[in-house]
Amino acid sequence: MALSIPDTEGLSEDSELKEFKVSPAMPPVDASKSRFPYCVVWTPLPVVAWLAPFVGHVGICREDGVILDFAGPFFVNVDNFAFGSTARYVRLDIDKCCFPPHLSGHTCENGFAHSELGTGISWDDALRMGMHNYQHKSYNLFTCNCHSFTASCMNRLAYKGSIRWNIIDIAVLVLLKGRWVNSAAILRSFGPFFVVMAVGLLIAGWPFLIGWAAFSGLLVAWFLIATYCMSDVIHC
């Protein structure tokens, strides 16, 4: 039976190509059917993204490409990505995860801590544990959100040997490694922002730009300070 070859269109760097050579049988991405196997996915957050286009809703996908996302209090979406279709995705490497059959079988450097956190015997098993955990958590945009859920799943996977993934790490991962699904996704993500900026500058002028900069700065500052200086507040 022929093996499925992962989608490497648009990859120009040798290091990026090597990332996919380790798993030649990885199922391909099929954006038309909203299937993103082994991916972190992102879509712009309505209204908020009109002022801060870097703000979005994220989820993590099962082996079959179905999206899981923490979308509200005690609720994890399955195959129904909140706030619209996927705009960007990051393909992850299953070979960089840790699935220990027992305590001494860890491939990560945090064996005991990883076991205390919760380990899975497969990708889907780790995501299932994360989903069950967040089905008992209350949602809060500023302290316990979709990024928190995705980071929790990455920690259960011990992706790249780390169990310290947080909301900033997830945001940076999407920002730096995310691939756009198509040109329409780029327009959907940035179009409203440019319209709002143009109208705001036309009506209010420079004070609007100053207000926008203050809003964006405060938003970024909150998540940075809360993540690295007030972990008890933002941890969930």
Secondary structure, DSSP 4 states (H G I P E B T S, - for coil): -PPPPP--TT--SHHHHHHHHT-TTPPPPBGGGTB-TTEEEEEEPTTHHHH-TT-EEEEEE-TT--EEEEEETTEEEES--TTSS--EEEE--GGGS---SSGGG--SS-HHHHHHH---SSHHHHHHHHHHHHTTS--BTTTB-HHHHHHHHHHHHTGGG-S---HHHHHHHHHHH-EES-HHHHHHHHHHHHHHHHHHHHHH-HHHHHHHHHHHHHHHHHHHHHHHT-HHHH--
